[in-house]
Amino acid sequence: MPRLRIAPTLLIALVTFSVLAAACGGSKKPVPLPAPPPVTPPPTTAPAPATRTTPPAPTPVVEPPAVPMEPLVVDDISTKDVDAINRAQLLKPAFFALNTDELDATAQAVLTEDAQMLKKYGTWTITIEGHCDERGSAEYNLALGEHRALAAKNYLVSLGIAAARIKIMSYGKEFPFDPGHAESAWSTNRRAHFVVTAK
């Protein structure tokens, strides 16, 4: 079999091609990524020097005002016993029109004065008696007397007198101021009458 003769230039070309092919077909090296642009730090500013401040003044504690105690009154009245106080009639009765328990302006003015007396002598307790004139049935007058006493009590309470200091009672027509049988007597018998029961 005849030998194959290869020209020297062709041989050089084949070797070169083989070398190049081996170089291209080998393991590829990773292509490096371009480096990120350098980050310039923000300009640094020197921290402001700490200033010394005085702490805020504490909020003052506001004490609630003390509720004043009712002063103990020492006078000629305070030294009297209950019977003497009632005989002196220091608390005035409130009078009513016929068949009503409504307090008119005159009755309200009287009760306002009574409230001032009860505020001055803050330890007194009282009973308000409701009274009527002689006309009408006993049952009707007992109910009306109770309504009159209650109306007087409610008015005093509205003026600042403690309800616990006041009791009510109705006597109807049983205890008239004036035993007469005319309007002059009847008008004085329709009343809310005050009795001091303790001091």
Backbone as CSV, one residue per row, in Angstrom:
resi,resn,N_x,N_y,N_z,CA_x,CA_y,CA_z,C_x,C_y,C_z
1,MET,0.846,-1.160,0.000,0.000,0.000,0.000,0.889,1.219,0.000
2,PRO,0.573,2.162,-0.906,1.485,3.306,-1.061,1.327,4.255,0.133
3,ARG,2.374,4.909,0.586,2.373,5.879,1.672,1.795,7.172,1.217
4,LEU,1.083,7.805,2.225,0.458,9.097,1.947,1.453,10.177,2.324
5,ARG,1.708,11.042,1.383,2.671,12.120,1.636,1.910,13.388,1.841
6,ILE,2.217,14.054,2.954,1.529,15.305,3.287,2.541,16.398,3.177
7,ALA,2.082,17.439,2.509,2.983,18.572,2.305,3.262,19.218,3.647
8,PRO,4.484,19.748,3.798,4.841,20.334,5.077,3.939,21.495,5.458
9,THR,3.508,22.314,4.549,2.629,23.441,4.888,1.289,22.957,5.388
10,LEU,0.847,21.860,4.769,-0.431,21.334,5.214,-0.289,20.756,6.610
11,LEU,0.821,20.153,6.863,1.059,19.584,8.176,1.096,20.671,9.243
12,ILE,1.711,21.761,8.929,1.787,22.879,9.880,0.387,23.423,10.142
13,ALA,-0.396,23.486,9.054,-1.749,24.021,9.207,-2.580,23.100,10.070
14,LEU,-2.416,21.780,9.876,-3.201,20.839,10.679,-2.816,20.896,12.147
15,VAL,-1.534,20.997,12.425,-1.086,21.063,13.821,-1.619,22.342,14.467
16,THR,-1.512,23.411,13.707,-1.991,24.688,14.256,-3.485,24.607,14.544
17,PHE,-4.222,24.006,13.589,-5.669,23.887,13.770,-5.979,23.016,14.986
18,SER,-5.202,21.920,15.186,-5.441,21.028,16.317,-5.194,21.752,17.635
19,VAL,-4.115,22.526,17.615,-3.797,23.253,18.851,-4.890,24.262,19.169
20,LEU,-5.346,24.955,18.134,-6.400,25.952,18.342,-7.700,25.290,18.787
21,ALA,-7.993,24.159,18.168,-9.229,23.465,18.530,-9.163,22.986,19.963
22,ALA,-7.997,22.512,20.385,-7.867,22.052,21.774,-7.993,23.225,22.722
23,ALA,-7.458,24.344,22.287,-7.527,25.522,23.165,-8.955,26.021,23.285
24,CYS,-9.705,25.991,22.191,-11.094,26.468,22.226,-12.010,25.465,22.897
25,GLY,-11.767,24.202,22.783,-12.693,23.212,23.320,-12.460,22.877,24.771
26,GLY,-11.406,23.392,25.402,-11.117,23.069,26.809,-12.072,23.792,27.751
27,SER,-11.712,23.674,28.938,-12.567,24.316,29.960,-12.482,25.813,29.822
28,LYS,-13.653,26.427,29.838,-13.714,27.864,29.678,-13.566,28.524,31.041
29,LYS,-12.795,29.557,31.024,-12.657,30.331,32.252,-13.798,31.330,32.303
30,PRO,-14.374,31.601,33.489,-15.475,32.563,33.566,-14.981,33.956,33.221
31,VAL,-15.830,34.600,32.506,-15.485,35.960,32.106,-15.783,36.867,33.295
32,PRO,-14.807,37.578,33.735,-15.074,38.427,34.895,-16.032,39.566,34.541
33,LEU,-16.994,39.881,35.517,-17.932,40.987,35.319,-17.191,42.294,35.540
34,PRO,-17.657,43.314,34.880,-16.976,44.589,35.116,-17.183,45.039,36.564
35,ALA,-16.182,45.623,37.120,-16.256,46.079,38.516,-17.269,47.210,38.627
36,PRO,-18.121,47.219,39.726,-19.087,48.309,39.889,-18.350,49.618,40.106
37,PRO,-19.014,50.683,39.701,-18.336,51.974,39.899,-18.156,52.238,41.389
38,PRO,-17.105,52.873,41.737,-16.867,53.121,43.169,-17.948,54.032,43.743
39,VAL,-18.409,53.667,44.957,-19.440,54.459,45.649,-18.724,55.522,46.455
40,THR,-19.112,56.742,46.168,-18.491,57.822,46.948,-19.333,58.047,48.199
41,PRO,-18.735,57.978,49.366,-19.515,58.171,50.601,-20.046,59.596,50.669
42,PRO,-21.212,59.755,51.310,-21.754,61.111,51.439,-20.808,61.953,52.274
43,PRO,-20.868,63.236,52.015,-19.948,64.092,52.791,-20.292,64.001,54.279
44,THR,-19.299,63.809,55.056,-19.511,63.679,56.501,-19.550,65.064,57.120
45,THR,-20.587,65.203,57.969,-20.682,66.466,58.712,-20.431,66.143,60.165
46,ALA,-19.721,66.943,60.772,-19.415,66.714,62.189,-20.692,66.858,63.006
47,PRO,-20.953,65.928,63.930,-22.170,66.055,64.746,-22.143,67.358,65.534
48,ALA,-23.360,67.910,65.629,-23.452,69.163,66.364,-23.072,68.920,67.806
49,PRO,-22.332,69.823,68.358,-21.944,69.610,69.757,-23.179,69.585,70.643
50,ALA,-23.170,68.666,71.578,-24.317,68.528,72.484,-24.430,69.780,73.337
51,THR,-25.646,70.302,73.319,-25.869,71.494,74.142,-26.507,71.060,75.445
52,ARG,-26.096,71.626,76.494,-26.650,71.279,77.804,-27.913,72.093,78.014
53,THR,-29.006,71.347,78.222,-30.269,72.030,78.500,-30.725,71.628,79.888
54,THR,-31.382,72.538,80.524,-31.911,72.210,81.846,-33.186,71.406,81.670
55,PRO,-33.388,70.397,82.481,-34.612,69.592,82.348,-35.829,70.454,82.624
56,PRO,-36.980,70.103,81.985,-38.183,70.915,82.233,-38.584,70.837,83.697
57,ALA,-39.129,71.928,84.142,-39.576,71.969,85.538,-40.728,70.992,85.720
58,PRO,-40.768,70.264,86.822,-41.876,69.319,87.032,-43.196,70.062,87.140
59,THR,-44.235,69.410,86.605,-45.567,70.007,86.685,-46.004,70.036,88.147
60,PRO,-46.379,71.209,88.616,-46.786,71.252,90.032,-48.057,70.453,90.255
61,VAL,-48.112,69.764,91.366,-49.292,68.977,91.732,-50.318,69.926,92.335
62,VAL,-51.486,69.948,91.692,-52.545,70.830,92.182,-53.444,70.031,93.097
63,GLU,-53.448,70.394,94.325,-54.303,69.709,95.296,-55.740,70.213,95.135
64,PRO,-56.725,69.303,95.152,-58.109,69.779,95.083,-58.432,70.597,96.316
65,PRO,-59.250,71.603,96.121,-59.573,72.423,97.294,-60.322,71.612,98.336
66,ALA,-59.968,71.827,99.545,-60.634,71.108,100.632,-62.052,71.640,100.796
67,VAL,-62.968,70.700,101.004,-64.352,71.106,101.239,-64.436,71.663,102.652
68,PRO,-64.833,72.913,102.745,-64.850,73.491,104.099,-65.894,72.817,104.973
69,MET,-65.520,72.584,106.178,-66.453,72.017,107.147,-67.412,73.122,107.578
70,GLU,-68.642,72.715,107.881,-69.585,73.687,108.418,-69.049,74.176,109.761
71,PRO,-68.838,75.475,109.875,-68.307,75.951,111.156,-69.321,75.744,112.273
72,LEU,-68.802,75.400,113.410,-69.669,75.272,114.573,-69.935,76.675,115.113
73,VAL,-71.197,77.032,115.079,-71.568,78.366,115.530,-71.780,78.329,117.034
74,VAL,-71.108,79.225,117.712,-71.324,79.343,119.155,-71.925,80.725,119.389
75,ASP,-73.210,80.740,119.655,-73.908,81.992,119.941,-75.077,81.669,120.865
76,ASP,-75.928,82.649,121.060,-77.036,82.472,121.996,-77.988,81.363,121.539
77,ILE,-78.183,81.267,120.200,-79.097,80.239,119.679,-78.502,78.851,119.852
78,SER,-77.206,78.708,119.554,-76.594,77.379,119.613,-76.573,76.815,121.025
79,THR,-76.674,77.674,122.015,-76.656,77.178,123.394,-78.045,76.803,123.906
80,LYS,-79.077,77.147,123.134,-80.447,76.818,123.558,-80.740,75.337,123.304
81,ASP,-81.659,74.799,124.056,-82.088,73.429,123.781,-83.147,73.447,122.677
82,VAL,-83.526,72.256,122.213,-84.438,72.128,121.077,-85.785,72.790,121.369
83,ASP,-86.296,72.603,122.558,-87.596,73.201,122.891,-87.542,74.729,122.821
84,ALA,-86.458,75.297,123.318,-86.318,76.753,123.287,-86.196,77.258,121.854
85,ILE,-85.494,76.508,121.017,-85.358,76.901,119.604,-86.728,76.882,118.937
86,ASN,-87.522,75.854,119.190,-88.852,75.768,118.580,-89.796,76.846,119.120
87,ARG,-89.688,77.160,120.395,-90.534,78.230,120.941,-90.187,79.582,120.299
88,ALA,-88.908,79.771,119.966,-88.486,81.026,119.344,-88.917,81.121,117.879
89,GLN,-89.399,80.026,117.320,-89.861,79.981,115.919,-88.831,80.595,114.966
90,LEU,-87.610,80.072,115.038,-86.536,80.568,114.174,-86.740,80.137,112.724
91,LEU,-87.413,79.022,112.519,-87.766,78.579,111.172,-89.225,78.933,110.933
92,LYS,-89.467,79.726,109.913,-90.809,80.254,109.657,-91.617,79.281,108.796
93,PRO,-92.928,79.211,109.008,-93.760,78.329,108.168,-93.989,78.934,106.782
94,ALA,-94.190,78.036,105.808,-94.565,78.459,104.450,-96.055,78.190,104.292
95,PHE,-96.789,79.177,103.769,-98.249,79.069,103.646,-98.653,78.763,102.207
96,PHE,-99.841,78.112,102.066,-100.330,77.651,100.771,-101.720,78.213,100.491
97,ALA,-102.039,78.294,99.207,-103.400,78.651,98.801,-104.302,77.428,98.972
98,LEU,-105.599,77.636,98.810,-106.583,76.570,99.002,-106.384,75.447,97.990
99,ASN,-106.428,74.205,98.470,-106.394,72.988,97.647,-105.164,72.884,96.743
100,THR,-104.026,73.332,97.213,-102.812,73.221,96.390,-101.598,72.959,97.273
101,ASP,-100.580,72.359,96.644,-99.294,72.182,97.322,-98.198,72.973,96.605
102,GLU,-98.596,73.922,95.747,-97.614,74.724,95.012,-97.107,75.860,95.892
103,LEU,-95.800,76.084,95.805,-95.168,77.152,96.579,-95.203,78.437,95.755
104,ASP,-95.879,79.452,96.279,-95.869,80.730,95.562,-94.589,81.498,95.912
105,ALA,-94.437,82.693,95.360,-93.203,83.463,95.556,-92.975,83.793,97.021
106,THR,-94.050,84.083,97.747,-93.905,84.409,99.179,-93.408,83.201,99.953
107,ALA,-93.971,82.033,99.676,-93.545,80.811,100.369,-92.090,80.477,100.032
108,GLN,-91.698,80.674,98.779,-90.312,80.402,98.381,-89.345,81.333,99.103
109,ALA,-89.729,82.593,99.258,-88.858,83.540,99.966,-88.674,83.126,101.423
110,VAL,-89.756,82.666,102.062,-89.670,82.216,103.452,-88.755,80.996,103.554
111,LEU,-88.921,80.052,102.631,-88.095,78.840,102.664,-86.626,79.160,102.382
112,THR,-86.373,80.173,101.575,-84.986,80.577,101.322,-84.336,81.085,102.609
113,GLU,-85.073,81.843,103.390,-84.549,82.298,104.692,-84.341,81.116,105.635
114,ASP,-85.282,80.177,105.619,-85.134,78.981,106.462,-83.879,78.192,106.068
115,ALA,-83.623,78.109,104.762,-82.437,77.386,104.296,-81.162,78.052,104.814
116,GLN,-81.139,79.380,104.834,-79.966,80.076,105.366,-79.757,79.740,106.841
117,MET,-80.825,79.676,107.583,-80.727,79.311,109.009,-80.211,77.875,109.154
118,LEU,-80.719,76.972,108.324,-80.282,75.574,108.406,-78.825,75.417,107.962
119,LYS,-78.368,76.251,107.049,-76.956,76.203,106.665,-76.075,76.742,107.790
120,LYS,-76.555,77.747,108.471,-75.765,78.310,109.570,-75.634,77.314,110.711
121,TYR,-76.725,76.630,111.008,-76.709,75.631,112.073,-76.791,74.249,111.410
122,GLY,-75.634,73.835,110.915,-75.583,72.657,110.054,-75.813,71.326,110.723
123,THR,-75.946,71.319,112.048,-76.189,70.038,112.731,-77.659,69.815,113.052
124,TRP,-78.487,70.812,112.801,-79.909,70.662,113.101,-80.557,69.665,112.152
125,THR,-81.447,68.858,112.692,-82.351,68.062,111.866,-83.771,68.529,112.166
126,ILE,-84.629,68.438,111.156,-85.970,69.007,111.308,-87.024,68.033,110.794
127,THR,-88.251,68.284,111.226,-89.428,67.639,110.648,-90.310,68.739,110.084
128,ILE,-90.741,68.540,108.837,-91.684,69.475,108.228,-93.063,68.849,108.335
129,GLU,-93.960,69.565,109.008,-95.333,69.090,109.178,-96.218,69.754,108.128
130,GLY,-96.993,68.930,107.420,-97.953,69.463,106.457,-99.315,69.618,107.113
131,HIS,-99.928,70.828,106.976,-101.222,71.130,107.613,-102.209,71.686,106.591
132,CYS,-103.491,71.531,106.893,-104.571,72.009,106.024,-105.599,72.755,106.874
133,ASP,-106.530,73.412,106.190,-107.621,74.015,106.962,-108.701,72.963,107.214
134,GLU,-109.786,73.357,107.858,-110.779,72.389,108.331,-111.691,71.840,107.245
135,ARG,-111.681,72.434,106.078,-112.589,71.977,105.025,-112.041,70.730,104.343
136,GLY,-112.921,69.881,103.836,-112.522,68.643,103.170,-112.449,67.487,104.149
137,SER,-112.368,66.281,103.585,-112.345,65.076,104.420,-110.975,64.925,105.080
138,ALA,-110.955,64.101,106.120,-109.691,63.844,106.823,-108.677,63.192,105.893
139,GLU,-109.154,62.234,105.065,-108.246,61.532,104.156,-107.648,62.495,103.130
140,TYR,-108.510,63.338,102.575,-108.036,64.298,101.574,-106.998,65.230,102.199
141,ASN,-107.274,65.734,103.375,-106.367,66.687,104.017,-105.058,66.033,104.467
142,LEU,-105.114,64.755,104.844,-103.858,64.062,105.183,-102.960,63.949,103.950
143,ALA,-103.549,63.609,102.810,-102.757,63.501,101.574,-102.227,64.872,101.156
144,LEU,-103.083,65.893,101.215,-102.653,67.235,100.823,-101.569,67.760,101.767
145,GLY,-101.703,67.480,103.056,-100.674,67.901,104.012,-99.324,67.262,103.714
146,GLU,-99.359,65.981,103.325,-98.108,65.301,102.977,-97.474,65.943,101.749
147,HIS,-98.280,66.265,100.743,-97.757,66.903,99.534,-97.152,68.269,99.852
148,ARG,-97.770,69.009,100.753,-97.242,70.324,101.127,-95.894,70.184,101.851
149,ALA,-95.804,69.233,102.763,-94.539,69.022,103.471,-93.446,68.590,102.493
150,LEU,-93.803,67.722,101.551,-92.826,67.252,100.571,-92.383,68.380,99.640
151,ALA,-93.298,69.244,99.258,-92.933,70.379,98.400,-91.933,71.287,99.120
152,ALA,-92.146,71.525,100.403,-91.217,72.358,101.169,-89.849,71.679,101.301
153,LYS,-89.861,70.380,101.553,-88.598,69.649,101.667,-87.831,69.716,100.354
154,ASN,-88.498,69.450,99.244,-87.808,69.458,97.951,-87.214,70.827,97.651
155,TYR,-87.910,71.874,98.040,-87.383,73.214,97.790,-86.128,73.464,98.634
156,LEU,-86.144,73.050,99.885,-84.952,73.204,100.715,-83.776,72.403,100.170
157,VAL,-84.058,71.193,99.708,-82.992,70.368,99.125,-82.417,71.059,97.895
158,SER,-83.272,71.685,97.083,-82.779,72.392,95.898,-81.892,73.574,96.273
159,LEU,-82.013,74.053,97.508,-81.182,75.162,97.983,-79.913,74.678,98.703
160,GLY,-79.703,73.364,98.713,-78.462,72.826,99.262,-78.558,72.198,100.632
161,ILE,-79.753,72.031,101.153,-79.902,71.371,102.449,-79.976,69.862,102.220
162,ALA,-79.203,69.108,102.979,-79.162,67.650,102.793,-80.526,67.044,103.115
163,ALA,-80.989,66.192,102.210,-82.296,65.560,102.400,-82.336,64.713,103.670
164,ALA,-81.172,64.167,104.075,-81.131,63.316,105.274,-81.439,64.094,106.543
165,ARG,-81.363,65.402,106.477,-81.637,66.218,107.671,-83.122,66.530,107.825
166,ILE,-83.944,66.121,106.855,-85.344,66.551,106.835,-86.268,65.339,106.801
167,LYS,-87.206,65.286,107.722,-88.288,64.296,107.686,-89.589,65.048,107.446
168,ILE,-90.578,64.339,106.934,-91.878,64.982,106.716,-92.963,64.184,107.438
169,MET,-94.039,64.896,107.758,-95.190,64.279,108.414,-96.421,65.113,108.077
170,SER,-97.544,64.446,107.908,-98.787,65.166,107.635,-99.738,65.042,108.820
171,TYR,-100.335,66.195,109.198,-101.350,66.203,110.242,-102.722,66.583,109.682
172,GLY,-102.789,66.834,108.378,-104.082,67.197,107.807,-104.637,68.435,108.481
173,LYS,-105.870,68.322,108.980,-106.525,69.468,109.626,-106.573,69.340,111.153
174,GLU,-105.774,68.431,111.718,-105.885,68.116,113.148,-105.322,69.193,114.077
175,PHE,-104.312,69.950,113.654,-103.683,70.912,114.562,-103.640,72.297,113.913
176,PRO,-104.762,72.991,113.916,-104.772,74.319,113.288,-104.010,75.349,114.128
177,PHE,-103.398,76.315,113.427,-102.834,77.471,114.125,-103.958,78.285,114.773
178,ASP,-105.005,78.444,113.971,-106.127,79.298,114.409,-107.395,78.458,114.343
179,PRO,-108.127,78.319,115.449,-109.329,77.478,115.446,-110.548,78.163,114.833
180,GLY,-110.385,79.346,114.258,-111.522,80.048,113.690,-112.089,79.342,112.471
181,HIS,-113.257,79.847,112.008,-113.967,79.203,110.898,-114.162,80.183,109.740
182,ALA,-113.165,80.971,109.479,-113.223,81.917,108.368,-111.870,81.901,107.650
183,GLU,-111.833,82.570,106.505,-110.608,82.564,105.692,-109.423,83.136,106.455
184,SER,-109.656,84.072,107.328,-108.535,84.642,108.093,-107.844,83.569,108.937
185,ALA,-108.604,82.605,109.412,-108.022,81.488,110.170,-107.506,80.412,109.220
186,TRP,-108.301,80.109,108.231,-107.918,79.027,107.311,-106.591,79.315,106.598
187,SER,-106.365,80.573,106.243,-105.135,80.894,105.503,-103.885,80.651,106.337
188,THR,-103.994,80.741,107.660,-102.832,80.450,108.520,-102.691,78.961,108.805
189,ASN,-103.765,78.212,108.594,-103.719,76.773,108.869,-103.172,75.963,107.691
190,ARG,-103.214,76.508,106.490,-102.677,75.806,105.308,-101.181,76.103,105.240
191,ARG,-100.375,75.190,105.778,-98.970,75.546,105.969,-98.061,74.317,105.970
192,ALA,-96.771,74.607,105.779,-95.694,73.650,106.075,-94.990,74.204,107.299
193,HIS,-95.107,73.488,108.392,-94.616,73.965,109.686,-93.314,73.225,110.030
194,PHE,-92.346,73.952,110.607,-91.012,73.395,110.878,-90.791,73.159,112.360
195,VAL,-90.284,71.983,112.672,-89.936,71.624,114.053,-88.504,71.111,114.068
196,VAL,-87.655,71.736,114.876,-86.283,71.248,115.034,-86.348,70.036,115.968
197,THR,-85.831,68.898,115.502,-85.923,67.666,116.285,-84.598,67.281,116.944
198,ALA,-83.496,67.794,116.421,-82.185,67.517,117.036,-81.219,68.612,116.605
199,LYS,-80.209,68.818,117.400,-79.218,69.860,117.067,-77.795,69.361,117.260
